[in-house]
Amino acid sequence: MGTMSDDTLGFYNTADLRDAARRRLPKGLFEFMDRGNDDEVAMRENRTALESIKLSPRVLIDVSVRSQEITLFGKTQKMPVIVAPTGSTGLAWYEGEIALARAAKAHGVPFTLALGSMTKLERVADEAGGNLWFQFYMWPDRKLSHQVIARARDAGFEALVFTVDTPVAPGREYNLRNGFTIPFRFTGRNVVDVLTHPRWLCGVWARYMLTTGTPRYQNFPPETQTRITALPMGRSTASNASITWDDVRELRKLWPHKLIVKGIQHPRDAVLAADCSADAVVLSNHGGRVLDAAPAPILTLPRVVDAVGKRLTVIVDSGFRRGTDVIKALALGANAVMLGRAPLHGTAAAEEAGALRALQIYRDEIDRVLALVGCCTIAELSREHVDMSGVRGGEILSHGCATA
Ligand SMILES: Cc1cc2nc3c(=O)[nH]c(=O)nc-3n(C[C@H](O)[C@H](O)[C@H](O)COP(=O)(O)O)c2cc1C
């Protein structure tokens, strides 16, 4: 790392933010925030797929005046990205959700608050503001879910993100091994881990203990906060194996604003989401954290865009670490890209300044890559700027793409 006095804070890329997060957080917490599931094949595949796609630059085009603005749901936003929902962001930093939401607002992009936040949704709305989206998992008691959604609506959240890829809790053996739980509890297994990370112990844990008490899921109904969350993280996702498209249809009736279905992985499901009058889908394998045999969303993207691109907004995530990654997705027809771990790592590294830095890194890289491929705007990107010939099975995905 370089000097801390310049505005890079010594973080030159998203890997630097990840390294800083790893040093600051107890190991159990860092692994919870960073790892995948099972053998982490899906997580690696996300990167392999993105790296195997090449850009096909055009040259001798005047790219001296550039903009990376996009219009999403009729609103102009300054960057083609969205901060993805990441549960427990408030464990990365004290009230990290507020810090991250403020950074998103400063960069002119939407922030998605996860149901599994440590900070109450109303406080995020009051203290950060900006273009706020609310993510939730449907609880088995749907009435309770509908109540939380009504709170989000009343607090001014502009979009509802229904995550549908986790009907049962994913297999994450490392959480069990690390003794990682929410509410966070000191156990024989993690006490050394926490004591050897005093910045986190004093800066995050102690501050909660002095204010709201043991960090917990503050958006859960009070009566269930302890009961549901007392399970090890590996099993604590309040999963509901009975959700169906009927739930989407019901939400469509309940929710007056934009409705987004997150965790679509099959073009046919994207069509069903459109049939339910959803406004958008997030093509996602949850950053490789749920089904380890999941395909990389970037590879499914062209088929999803072909199937529903004219009917709804297509957002993609999972593994996007560089401006080149974002440009590839946009060129393949995505309307925007969600970023999960990188802004979270930024928050863990240096609170709001770290989150701002995370987004600034993408902003600078996107701007640079746009110029390097010969485009002044995101709208100018097309499949002709993408070369899928190096991708396994690329020939079936490469419709409309540049060929070598
Ligand atoms: C620590 C962590 C917590 C997450 N929590 C949620 C969540 O509560 N709800 C959800 O829909 N997705 C959740 N995700 C998935 C992200 O929204 C997003 O799909 C994923 O992180 C994108 O991949 P990336 O991290 O490679 O950018 C979480 C991801 C991480 C890393």
The ligand as an SDF file (V2000), in Angstrom:
LIG
                    3D

 31 33  0  0  0  0  0  0  0  0999 V2000
  -21.5580  -10.9510    2.7250 C   0  0  0  0  0  0  0  0  0  0  0  0
  -22.6280  -11.0510    1.6790 C   0  0  0  0  0  0  0  0  0  0  0  0
  -23.9490  -10.9850    2.0640 C   0  0  0  0  0  0  0  0  0  0  0  0
  -24.9570  -11.0600    1.1170 C   0  0  0  0  0  0  0  0  0  0  0  0
  -26.2450  -10.9510    1.5300 N   0  0  0  0  0  0  0  0  0  0  0  0
  -27.2290  -10.9530    0.6050 C   0  0  0  0  0  0  0  0  0  0  0  0
  -28.5710  -10.7610    1.0110 C   0  0  0  0  0  0  0  0  0  0  0  0
  -28.8630  -10.5990    2.1940 O   0  0  0  0  0  0  0  0  0  0  0  0
  -29.5250  -10.7760    0.0480 N   0  0  0  0  0  0  0  0  0  0  0  0
  -29.2380  -10.9480   -1.2760 C   0  0  0  0  0  0  0  0  0  0  0  0
  -30.1280  -10.9290   -2.1090 O   0  0  0  0  0  0  0  0  0  0  0  0
  -27.9650  -11.1270   -1.6760 N   0  0  0  0  0  0  0  0  0  0  0  0
  -26.9550  -11.1280   -0.7720 C   0  0  0  0  0  0  0  0  0  0  0  0
  -25.6650  -11.2780   -1.1830 N   0  0  0  0  0  0  0  0  0  0  0  0
  -25.3780  -11.4210   -2.6260 C   0  0  0  0  0  0  0  0  0  0  0  0
  -25.1530  -10.0590   -3.2790 C   0  0  0  0  0  0  0  0  0  0  0  0
  -26.3230   -9.2920   -3.3120 O   0  0  0  0  0  0  0  0  0  0  0  0
  -24.6750  -10.2130   -4.7210 C   0  0  0  0  0  0  0  0  0  0  0  0
  -25.5920  -10.9860   -5.4480 O   0  0  0  0  0  0  0  0  0  0  0  0
  -23.2860  -10.8360   -4.8240 C   0  0  0  0  0  0  0  0  0  0  0  0
  -22.4720  -10.4380   -3.7540 O   0  0  0  0  0  0  0  0  0  0  0  0
  -22.6580  -10.4250   -6.1460 C   0  0  0  0  0  0  0  0  0  0  0  0
  -21.4150  -11.0150   -6.3160 O   0  0  0  0  0  0  0  0  0  0  0  0
  -20.0370  -10.2660   -5.9630 P   0  0  0  0  0  0  0  0  0  0  0  0
  -19.9210  -10.2670   -4.4840 O   0  0  0  0  0  0  0  0  0  0  0  0
  -19.0450  -11.1220   -6.6140 O   0  0  0  0  0  0  0  0  0  0  0  0
  -20.1150   -8.8580   -6.5240 O   0  0  0  0  0  0  0  0  0  0  0  0
  -24.6360  -11.2120   -0.2480 C   0  0  0  0  0  0  0  0  0  0  0  0
  -23.3090  -11.2760   -0.6370 C   0  0  0  0  0  0  0  0  0  0  0  0
  -22.2960  -11.1840    0.3020 C   0  0  0  0  0  0  0  0  0  0  0  0
  -20.8730  -11.2320   -0.1620 C   0  0  0  0  0  0  0  0  0  0  0  0
  1  2  1  0
  2  3  1  0
  2 30  2  0
  3  4  2  0
  4  5  1  0
  4 28  1  0
  5  6  2  0
  6  7  1  0
  6 13  1  0
  7  8  2  0
  7  9  1  0
  9 10  1  0
 10 11  2  0
 10 12  1  0
 12 13  2  0
 13 14  1  0
 14 15  1  0
 14 28  1  0
 15 16  1  0
 16 17  1  0
 16 18  1  0
 18 19  1  0
 18 20  1  0
 20 21  1  0
 20 22  1  0
 22 23  1  0
 23 24  1  0
 24 25  2  0
 24 26  1  0
 24 27  1  0
 28 29  2  0
 29 30  1  0
 30 31  1  0
M  END
$$$$
